[in-house]
């Protein structure tokens, strides 16, 4: 009985494995992009900004940091 189960499961493992690695690669790429955007905004903030621009920067940073928390695990 176990041999029949393995014969049924092995082809599924072969099909699922490439998808998992491509998903991981996509997540790493997205993670790097989010981190780069955060660094860009932080650099802009170091060069000075108006009150209104500061609110926009903070809102965008909050969004990006939330996204980084979800994506970069």
N, C-alpha and C positions, 0 to 999 in steps of 0.2 A: 504493500500500500504506500509506503514512504517513497519508493522509487517512482511511482506514478505521479506523486505530488511534485517531486523534484523535476521530473520531465516537463510538467506543466509550468513550473515556476521559472526555470532557467531561461527560456526565451523571453519572458517578461523582464527579467533582470537585465538582459542584454539590451533591450529596447529602452528601458528607463534610465540606465546609467549615462548615456551621452546627453540626455536632456538635463539631468541633474548637473553635470559639469558645465554645460552651456549656461544654465541658469546661474550658477555660481559666478561664472565669468561676467555675465551681464550685471549681476549685483555688485561685483567688485568695480566694474567700470562706472556704474551709477554712483557708487560710494565715492570714488575718486572725483567725479564731477561735482558732487555736492560739497565735498571738502574744499575743492578749488574755488567754488563760488563763495563759500564762507570766508576763505582767506582773502579773496578779492574785496569783499565788503569790509572786512576788518582793516585792510590796507587803506581803503577810501576813508574810513572813519578816523584813522590816525592822521590823515592830512587835513582834517577840519571839515565842518559841515554846519549848515543852518539848523535851527530847531526843527523845522518841518522835515528836512532831509534826514535828520537824526531819527525821527519817528519812523520814517520809511525804512531806514537801515535796520532799526531794531525789529520792526515787524518782519522784514525779510529774513533777518538772522534767526528769529524765532521759528519761522516756517522751515528754514533750511536745517536748523538743529533738530527739529522734530522729525524731519525726513531722514536726516543722518541717523537718528536713533532707530528708526524703522528699518533702514536699508543696510547700515554698516554693522552687522552683527557677526 
